[in-house]
Amino acid sequence: MSIKSTLGSLVRNRKVLFLLFVGLFFTVSVHTLHGQGITVQYKEISPHNQVLTYAPISQTIADNYLVTDVQIRKCMKGFSCSAPKPSSSKSTWHKIDTKLNLHEISFSSYNYYMYVEKTHGPDASVFVTDVQFNPSDKAPNDKNKWKKHKVTSNLYVWINYMEQPDFETPYIRDVNLLFGTHDMKDTREHWKFNPAPIALPMKQSVQPHASLLAISVNDEMPIINTATEFESILKKNSLITTREPKFKIAQLSDLHIGSDQGRCFGEECKFDSGTLDFISSALESEGDIKLVVITGDLIDIERVKHIESAVLKALSPILALKIPFVFTFGDSDWDWNNYHTKINILNFVSSLPNCYNKDVSQADHRMHGLTNYNIKVYREPPASDDNKYDYNKLDLGNPDAIVTVLDSEFAEVDATQSNFMYRVTSHLSPDMNHRLLFFHYPLPNFRPDKQFKLIGSYNEKHKLETPTDRKFLIDAIDCGYKAISVGHEHENDACIWKTESNKDVLLCYSGIAGESGITKLEKDFSRRFRIFQIDFDNNNILSWKRTAKEPFDPQAIWPLGQ
């Protein structure tokens, strides 16, 4: 058969013609869409399939970039949008990878993404002071100048800007996309959280919100100076100073915060807002908290699609009160099948103000887990009348107390962490008795096999599923720790007397702080957290717990039985 007759046969074949038409239509469509700044997106990439980094405010200020525009682009599903055209040759558009319709529950043919244009400060020709997402095409008010971008007939992005800079007006330096319902909060200082959701044309179970970092030129140096003192001295050296005779630590555990409002148990629902209100009021009532230690299950990864939102919501009472804190992981904080979620949570938490956690690049990878720290507490008089400390005069080898935090990853603490405890305690004076140890998952020794003495509730008595060697407790006692306090078991809040090698230690539970956390044995088990108070003058350690109503169960940790 000749080539000419073969071609003629193909042309007469209707199926071949149809396939050629479909192929030509697809090619033309892709070419047209690409010409409009749209490209084929074969799959959506989860942000937590890679390691993410987060900049603290001080770094954002030092980088000196200003937000000069914000847009929302609508992209047909299966395709992705390219960035808008920059307003100048010195501007760059940054795409926020998480789509705005992350929690859609009705059908839509489109995905929506936010793009933020940033310009180096000296090159900026406009100075954005506000960004609003409104259903109206009329300017929100007459303040400064406005420009708008239409997203849909019921959604406009309004940009408020000045053409001449001044030193007092806060300019927008960054934009975060957060997800939450009525209880979503962003209490980071200098961040303006918009409680009104960005109204997309579809139903969503959890709504997107914008949070804007706004800082004036006059505020730049005070923020940098404060951050430098904390980051370069206190956090870098894992130390905290006080001139008070007493040092109070709050242990929070098992908040189980999600992106939604809470969790329902049959017909009864428990709300995250109850958790946040309880923690906020209890911390304020307790007063003078110098350090918060979070012993895991801060969030409920099963109820979270956008990790940063849930973490900010969970930490909102602590961030609002500006209390220094340190966090270690629990079982529900990260996806055990995706280690990137753990790394990214650590990187994000470590970027927050007053946080003693360090990002993954500074973790000791010879040790089990990522969140292992030893915070040294110094009681020192002020160096001058302005109450400032001369950190150069601190005897870094002789703290007045230590607070050691370990990561019980996969429900285990191991020999590498025992070695860490020996390293951080080997040089301490034997007379320095103010030593506390915290992590999430209990040691097997927390389940005694004989009669034992305790103060508090001890309801959960199932087998502790942990590969941790029982000898770990002996190591902790040899290192001089007077109490080991954990979370995990929601309905236990007791301190158990334990004697090993003729030495005493208390094995303590914090109790559950989160309303949404599951309690099976006692449904009305009241939410609570534990307080430790180190008294330097009287050389003792006390502890008690606090519910929403009152403190209770006071007891001596050291000297034991006092």
C-alpha angles and dihedrals in degrees: 000000000000124000089242093056091045091055090047091053091051092050091051091051106097094200091056091048091050092051091048090051092050091048092048092047092050092048093049092046094051090046091051094046091047089052087056092052096265125124136184113271109198095187139002113247118218111228089226093061085084137041111269129202128209129202122223116226093259091058092048090053092046091050086055100210122150128204106244100172143004128202138175116215125202113217128186109243110262089035133074130214124240118224121277119258111278117249090229140006089258096054127091131198118223121199119217099223096211111086118234092230092060093134102036117156098178128064121270132167092213143065120211124216133183121228123195122199116211129190129187108257099245090049097049118113095183129043113211115214101173142010122201133182108211138166092225129083089213120096112261093233143333097265112127116319129318135205126183141208120202115224100167134343088272101037128065130169110222120199118198112200147164125219095205120052127224134183100244105049115091111236123205109256101171143003125217124195111218133179128215149113128242093314098053112125138177107190097168109134114259093017117117109207116199108216090194108091124233099257108226121183095255138065117265131186091212121029130224119240135184124232118192128204105218121182131163124220090248091057096050100086097043089052093047093047093050092045092047092054092050099039099039100038115016101032096034092054095033093235136136127191134208136172094199122104091232130051116201124200125190117206114205121187140171102012091156094197119182137188092254125063099269146294131294124218104198106300094346121085128197117201131215089223087068089057093049094046092049094049093045095049094041094051090048092047092048091050132186095050107170098185137013117209113198109202100196145281090079089152136020105237091197089063095044132085097159107046098190092058094052093047093051091047092049094047095043096106092050094044091047092052091044093228117162111246144179126203134204127186129262131191097272099043097085144021107264089205093055114047090185089074089061093047092048094048089052092047091049096045091048090056093059122101119269092009119141094198116109125214123257094266089065097045119113099243092191086074131075111262130359107261106067116138142157112206114197118211119208125191104203133158117244115270094227144000092281089066093239119146126235097220091186089070095055115113095227092191094058113052121173092230140000130215110197120194124191134189112237092198113184088006093295143110113192148187095284088061091047087055089050091054091051091049095052095044103037095088097043123110113257087231092062100095099165098104124138129178126202137184138137113249117058123243116246085250088069086078104064117200097210137041113304140177122243145157117222139018121330104177104140111073104156121129114288106236101210136128090213113128114241087228089072087082091057089053091051091050091047088053089057102249112160096196138016112202125191143168130207099094101083100197098045119088100152132124110223123207110234130180123194126167089356090300125116129224135166120232105207137187123204097208125226118305099182124089091206094055115108119252114183105173100047113020093192095049101147118237115250147156135208130250126204120194122194113202109200097185095051095034096232142118121219130187138192139157132240132212125183089274107042150331116272145170099042113192143163116255094180128049084029114232094015 
